[in-house]
Amino acid sequence: MTRCFVSAAVSAIALQGCIASLAQEPSDPVLASIESVEEQVVAWRRDIHQNPELGNREFRTSKIVADHLRSLGMEVRTEIAVTGVLGVLKGGKPGPTIALRADMDALPMKELTGLPFASTVTAEYGFSKNVPVAHSCGHDAHTAMLLGAASVLSQYKDDIEGTILFVFQPAEEGPPPGETGGASRMLAEGLFEEYSPEAMFALHVEPGPVGQLFTRPDGFLAGATVVNIKVMGEGTHAARPWMGTDLLSLSADIIKAMSVISARRFNVLEEPAVITLAHMEAGTRSNILPPEATISGTLRTYSLERLSFIKSEIERSVEALATMYDADGEVSYGDPTPPTINNAALLRRVTPALEAAAGPPGLDVDSTPRPAAEDFSFFALEIPSVYVILGSTPNWTGYENAVANHSPQFDIDEDVLQVGVRTHVFLALDYLSDLSALRAS
């Protein structure tokens, strides 16, 4: 039987080949365990998909999760950040603690997939009573995959050298208006007070070749920050603009200045960034220059340093342009989500496990940064982490034809569910044990 020892003494190339060979062994009991839960994982995914719940309202989903983790003999905490669940699997041997995370919430939108298990659920959201709800981002798959991984890993409890935390997070898409939630609230409510992980992992289904894994060191997913700009001056008749302040022209100059910042004020080849002003309000009718105008948009950056620099450039530009128009300008920010930053050293350590989990579709370890934001970033700020994208498009022909997350037609090829289970399991076993010791022929 192949033997490989996960230690610093083994070269990355040798370890990679060893794990990859183990992943292909037909007698591998870990792979057999993963295959044995496939039917249940598909059933969980379809059930959760058909019964989606919005952020901070995942009561049914969290009960399914908690009940299953308890059935596996785990210590379970519930009601963290309203509906969050933490399962604790203590290995039979001493060692470090790691965490695996899945998000559980759906989106306030109508599903148009035509699936036999499509959602017809409606729910209260904000001031609306009957908003359609759908799992149009794949969190149903994430929840099902981590439940499957929990089932498999619990079978090897006695051999695991350390502790695995299974984090089922609510409200990744954001809590209802007026509420707090998500990863930051779980941390604030003491998610890791008793068990402090030294590494954390998560994955997300997205458009891409079925089963291919994508990641990269450092900034992988963008941070998102709302920018609000308010300009104030003297209102006047539009026929006498010299008697007041032309705030619309000022606003136009501010919008143009943002393009200069994003294209000229930093090296876009070194690290990308997006500044988009997407909403503007000014005036009430065509013959009145208003005394106030507001502009708002989004900032997308891949490091906190770049975010700080762009903020300072925005503030400097607004102040200078407002002075030129004899107006006042204010800049404020809201709803900040940090960039999701993969720990480079940790990624190098677990790359062989990711390559083994991906199998023939492969692992892209230098993937293009994604402009979407993810509140897993709050975990990654505190704990060395690796976040992975899992290609999942049914009948894949290319990105130009792939349905994106948050589309009413979004769906996954269910073959990726086993890849996701495999990814969680291989990451955990690679980090906490000698894989070959658990894979006796």
C-alpha positions in Angstrom: 0.0 0.0 0.0 1.2 3.5 -0.7 2.4 5.4 2.3 2.8 9.1 2.7 3.4 11.2 5.8 2.1 14.7 5.9 5.0 16.6 7.5 7.5 19.3 6.7 10.0 16.7 5.9 8.1 15.6 2.7 8.6 17.8 -0.3 5.5 19.4 -1.7 5.9 17.6 -5.1 6.3 14.2 -3.4 3.3 14.8 -1.1 1.2 16.0 -4.0 1.9 12.8 -6.0 1.3 10.6 -3.0 -2.1 12.1 -2.1 -3.1 12.2 -5.8 -2.3 8.5 -6.1 -4.2 7.7 -3.0 -7.2 9.6 -4.3 -7.3 7.3 -7.3 -7.0 3.9 -5.4 -10.2 2.0 -5.9 -9.8 0.3 -2.5 -9.4 3.6 -0.7 -11.9 3.5 2.2 -12.1 7.3 2.5 -13.2 7.6 -1.1 -15.7 4.7 -0.5 -17.0 6.6 2.5 -17.5 9.8 0.4 -19.3 7.8 -2.3 -21.5 6.2 0.3 -23.0 9.6 1.4 -23.5 10.9 -2.2 -27.2 10.0 -2.3 -27.9 11.6 1.0 -26.0 14.8 0.1 -28.1 15.1 -3.1 -31.3 14.6 -1.1 -30.2 17.3 1.4 -29.4 19.7 -1.4 -32.8 19.2 -3.1 -34.7 19.5 0.2 -32.9 22.7 1.2 -33.2 24.1 -2.3 -37.0 23.5 -2.3 -37.3 25.1 1.2 -35.1 28.1 1.1 -34.8 30.6 4.0 -33.5 34.2 4.1 -30.7 35.4 6.3 -31.4 35.2 10.1 -34.5 33.1 9.2 -32.8 29.8 8.5 -34.7 28.0 11.2 -35.6 24.8 9.3 -32.2 24.5 7.7 -30.3 25.0 11.0 -32.5 22.3 12.6 -31.6 19.9 9.9 -28.0 20.7 10.4 -28.0 20.5 14.2 -30.0 17.3 14.3 -27.6 15.6 11.9 -24.5 16.7 13.7 -25.9 15.5 17.0 -26.7 12.1 15.4 -23.0 11.9 14.6 -22.2 12.3 18.3 -20.8 15.8 18.0 -21.0 18.6 20.6 -23.4 21.1 19.0 -24.1 24.8 19.7 -27.1 26.5 18.1 -28.6 30.0 17.8 -25.2 31.7 17.2 -26.0 34.9 15.4 -29.7 33.9 15.4 -29.6 30.7 13.4 -25.9 29.7 13.2 -24.7 26.2 14.1 -21.4 25.0 15.3 -20.5 21.3 15.4 -17.4 20.1 17.2 -15.7 16.8 16.2 -12.9 16.0 18.7 -10.4 13.6 17.3 -9.1 10.6 19.1 -5.6 12.0 19.2 -4.2 15.4 20.3 -3.6 18.0 17.7 -4.6 21.4 16.4 -8.1 22.8 15.7 -9.4 23.7 12.2 -12.7 25.0 10.9 -14.8 24.2 7.8 -17.5 26.6 6.9 -20.8 26.6 4.8 -23.4 29.3 4.4 -27.1 28.5 4.6 -29.2 31.5 3.5 -31.0 32.1 0.2 -31.9 35.2 -1.7 -35.1 37.3 -2.0 -35.8 36.5 -5.6 -37.9 34.3 -7.8 -36.5 31.0 -9.1 -36.9 30.3 -12.8 -34.9 27.0 -13.2 -37.9 24.8 -13.9 -36.4 22.1 -11.6 -38.9 19.6 -10.2 -37.6 20.7 -6.7 -37.7 24.4 -7.5 -38.7 26.8 -4.8 -42.1 28.3 -4.6 -41.5 29.8 -1.1 -42.3 33.4 -0.3 -41.3 35.2 2.9 -41.4 38.5 4.6 -38.5 40.8 3.7 -38.2 44.3 4.9 -41.6 46.0 4.4 -42.7 43.3 1.9 -44.8 40.4 3.0 -44.6 38.0 0.0 -41.1 38.1 -1.4 -40.1 35.0 -3.5 -37.1 33.2 -2.0 -34.6 31.1 -3.9 -31.3 29.4 -3.5 -29.8 31.2 -6.5 -26.3 31.4 -5.1 -25.7 27.7 -4.2 -25.8 27.8 -0.4 -28.1 24.8 -0.5 -25.2 22.9 -2.1 -22.7 24.3 0.4 -24.8 23.1 3.4 -25.3 19.7 1.9 -21.7 19.2 1.1 -20.5 20.1 4.6 -23.1 17.8 6.2 -21.8 15.0 3.9 -18.2 15.8 5.0 -19.2 15.7 8.6 -20.7 12.3 8.1 -17.5 11.0 6.5 -15.0 12.6 8.9 -17.0 11.4 12.0 -16.2 7.8 10.8 -12.5 8.5 11.3 -12.8 10.3 14.6 -10.4 8.0 16.4 -7.7 8.6 13.9 -8.0 12.4 13.6 -5.2 14.3 15.3 -7.0 17.3 16.6 -10.5 18.9 16.4 -12.7 19.9 13.5 -15.2 22.7 13.8 -18.2 22.6 11.4 -19.4 26.2 11.0 -22.8 26.7 9.4 -23.3 30.4 8.9 -26.5 32.4 8.5 -27.0 35.6 6.5 -24.0 35.5 4.2 -26.1 37.5 1.7 -26.8 40.0 4.4 -29.4 40.1 7.2 -32.9 41.7 6.8 -33.0 45.5 6.9 -32.3 46.8 10.4 -30.7 43.6 11.6 -27.1 42.4 12.0 -25.9 39.0 11.0 -23.4 36.8 9.2 -19.8 36.0 9.9 -19.0 39.2 11.8 -21.9 38.6 14.2 -20.9 35.0 14.8 -17.5 36.1 15.8 -18.9 38.9 18.0 -21.1 36.3 19.8 -18.1 34.2 20.7 -18.1 31.5 17.9 -14.4 30.6 18.7 -14.2 31.5 22.3 -13.9 27.8 23.5 -12.2 26.4 20.4 -9.8 28.6 18.5 -8.9 27.2 15.0 -5.5 27.7 13.6 -6.8 27.3 10.0 -10.1 27.7 8.3 -11.5 26.6 4.9 -14.6 27.3 2.7 -15.7 26.7 -0.8 -18.3 28.2 -3.1 -20.0 26.9 -6.3 -19.7 29.2 -9.2 -19.8 29.1 -13.0 -17.0 26.9 -14.4 -16.1 23.5 -15.6 -17.7 20.9 -13.5 -15.5 19.9 -10.6 -12.6 22.2 -11.3 -11.3 24.0 -8.3 -10.0 27.6 -8.4 -8.1 29.6 -5.8 -5.1 31.9 -5.5 -2.8 33.3 -2.7 -3.5 36.6 -1.1 -6.5 38.7 -2.4 -9.0 36.3 -4.1 -12.4 37.9 -3.6 -12.9 41.6 -3.6 -13.9 43.6 -0.5 -17.0 45.7 -1.0 -17.6 49.1 0.5 -20.4 51.5 -0.2 -19.3 55.1 -0.9 -21.7 58.0 -0.3 -20.9 61.5 -1.6 -23.0 64.5 -0.7 -22.4 68.0 -2.1 -24.1 71.2 -0.9 -24.4 74.7 -2.2 -26.8 77.5 -3.0 -29.9 76.6 -5.0 -31.1 79.0 -7.7 -33.2 79.4 -10.8 -31.7 77.4 -13.7 -31.8 80.5 -15.9 -29.4 82.3 -13.5 -26.8 79.6 -12.6 -24.3 82.3 -11.7 -26.5 83.2 -8.7 -26.1 79.8 -7.1 -24.1 76.5 -7.2 -24.2 74.1 -10.2 -24.1 70.9 -8.2 -25.0 68.8 -11.2 -21.9 69.9 -13.0 -19.9 69.3 -9.8 -21.4 65.8 -9.5 -20.4 65.1 -13.1 -16.9 66.1 -12.5 -16.7 64.0 -9.4 -18.0 60.9 -11.3 -15.4 61.5 -14.0 -12.7 61.9 -11.3 -13.4 58.4 -10.0 -12.5 57.0 -13.4 -9.1 58.8 -13.1 -8.5 57.4 -9.7 -9.2 53.8 -10.8 -7.3 54.1 -14.0 -4.4 56.4 -13.3 -3.7 56.8 -9.6 -2.3 53.3 -8.9 -0.7 50.4 -10.8 -3.7 48.4 -12.1 -1.4 45.6 -13.2 -0.2 45.1 -9.7 -3.6 44.9 -8.1 -7.0 45.6 -9.6 -9.7 47.8 -8.1 -13.2 49.0 -9.2 -14.8 52.3 -8.4 -18.4 52.5 -9.7 -20.8 55.3 -8.9 -24.1 53.9 -9.7 -26.8 56.2 -8.2 -27.3 59.9 -8.2 -30.1 62.1 -6.8 -30.4 65.9 -7.5 -33.2 68.3 -8.0 -36.9 68.2 -8.5 -37.5 69.9 -11.9 -35.7 71.2 -15.0 -35.6 74.9 -14.1 -34.2 74.6 -10.6 -30.6 74.1 -9.6 -30.9 72.3 -6.3 -29.0 73.1 -3.1 -28.0 69.4 -2.6 -27.0 66.4 -4.5 -26.0 62.8 -3.5 -24.0 60.2 -5.4 -23.4 56.6 -4.2 -21.6 53.6 -5.5 -19.3 50.7 -4.7 -15.6 50.2 -4.1 -14.1 46.8 -4.9 -10.5 46.2 -3.7 -8.3 43.1 -2.9 -6.4 44.5 0.0 -7.1 46.8 3.0 -4.1 48.9 1.9 -5.6 49.6 -1.5 -8.9 50.4 0.1 -7.4 52.9 2.4 -5.5 54.6 -0.5 -8.6 54.8 -2.7 -10.6 56.3 0.2 -8.0 59.0 0.7 -8.0 59.8 -3.1 -11.8 60.0 -3.2 -11.9 62.4 -0.3 -9.1 64.5 -1.7 -10.8 64.7 -5.1 -14.2 65.6 -3.7 -12.7 68.3 -1.5 -10.8 69.9 -4.3 -13.7 69.8 -6.8 -16.1 71.2 -4.3 -13.8 74.0 -3.5 -13.5 74.9 -7.2 -17.4 75.1 -7.4 -17.6 77.1 -4.1 -19.5 74.2 -2.6 -19.2 71.8 0.4 -18.6 68.1 0.0 -18.9 65.1 2.4 -17.8 61.5 1.9 -19.0 58.6 4.0 -18.8 54.8 3.7 -21.2 52.0 4.6 -21.6 48.2 4.6 -17.9 47.4 4.5 -17.0 43.8 3.7 -13.2 43.2 3.7 -11.5 41.4 0.8 -11.2 37.6 1.1 -7.5 37.0 1.5 -6.1 33.5 1.2 -3.1 32.8 3.5 -0.3 32.0 1.0 1.6 29.6 3.3 -1.5 27.7 4.2 -2.5 27.4 0.6 0.9 26.0 -0.3 0.5 23.5 2.5 -2.9 22.2 1.4 -2.4 22.4 -2.4 -1.8 18.7 -2.7 -5.1 17.9 -1.0 -6.9 20.3 -3.2 -5.4 18.8 -6.3 -6.4 15.3 -5.1 -9.9 16.5 -4.4 -10.3 18.1 -7.8 -9.1 15.0 -9.7 -9.0 15.2 -13.5 -10.8 18.6 -13.8 -7.8 20.1 -12.0 -6.9 22.9 -9.7 -6.1 26.4 -10.8 -4.0 27.8 -8.0 -3.4 31.1 -9.7 -7.0 31.9 -10.6 -8.2 35.4 -11.7 -9.4 37.4 -8.7 -13.2 37.5 -8.4 -15.0 40.9 -8.0 -17.8 39.5 -5.8 -17.6 40.0 -2.1 -17.9 37.3 0.6 -18.3 37.8 4.3 -16.1 34.7 4.9 -13.5 37.5 4.8 -14.3 38.4 8.4 -13.1 34.9 9.4 -10.0 35.2 7.2 -9.0 38.4 8.9 -8.7 36.6 12.2 -7.7 33.1 11.1 -5.3 31.9 8.4 -7.7 30.7 5.7 -8.1 29.3 2.2 -11.2 29.9 0.1 -11.9 27.9 -3.0 -14.3 28.2 -5.9 -15.8 25.0 -7.3 -16.9 25.0 -11.0 -20.4 23.8 -11.2 -22.1 24.8 -14.5 -24.4 22.1 -16.0 -23.5 21.3 -19.6 -20.5 23.5 -19.5 -19.5 25.1 -22.8 -17.8 28.3 -21.6 -18.2 31.3 -19.4 -20.1 33.3 -22.1 -23.0 30.8 -21.8 -22.8 30.0 -18.1 -25.6 31.2 -15.8 -24.2 33.3 -13.0 -24.9 33.2 -9.3 -27.8 35.4 -8.3 -29.5 34.7 -11.6 -33.1 33.2 -11.4 -31.9 30.4 -13.7 -28.8 29.5 -11.6 -28.4 25.8 -11.0 -25.5 23.4 -10.5 -24.4 20.0 -11.9 -25.0 17.8 -8.9 -21.8 15.8 -9.7 -20.0 18.6 -7.9 -21.6 17.7 -4.6 -19.2 14.8 -4.2 -16.3 17.0 -5.3 -17.2 19.4 -2.5 -17.5 16.7 0.1 -14.1 15.3 -1.1 -12.6 18.8 -0.8 -13.7 19.3 2.8 -12.6 15.8 3.8 -9.2 15.9 2.1 -8.4 19.3 3.6 -9.3 18.1 7.1 -7.5 14.8 6.9 -4.5 16.3 5.2 -4.2 18.9 7.9 -4.9 16.7 10.9 -3.7 13.2 10.1 -1.5 11.0 8.0 -3.8 10.3 5.1 -2.3 6.9 4.3 -2.9 5.7 7.8 -6.7 6.2 7.2 -6.6 4.6 3.8 -5.6 1.0 4.5 -6.1 -1.3 1.5 
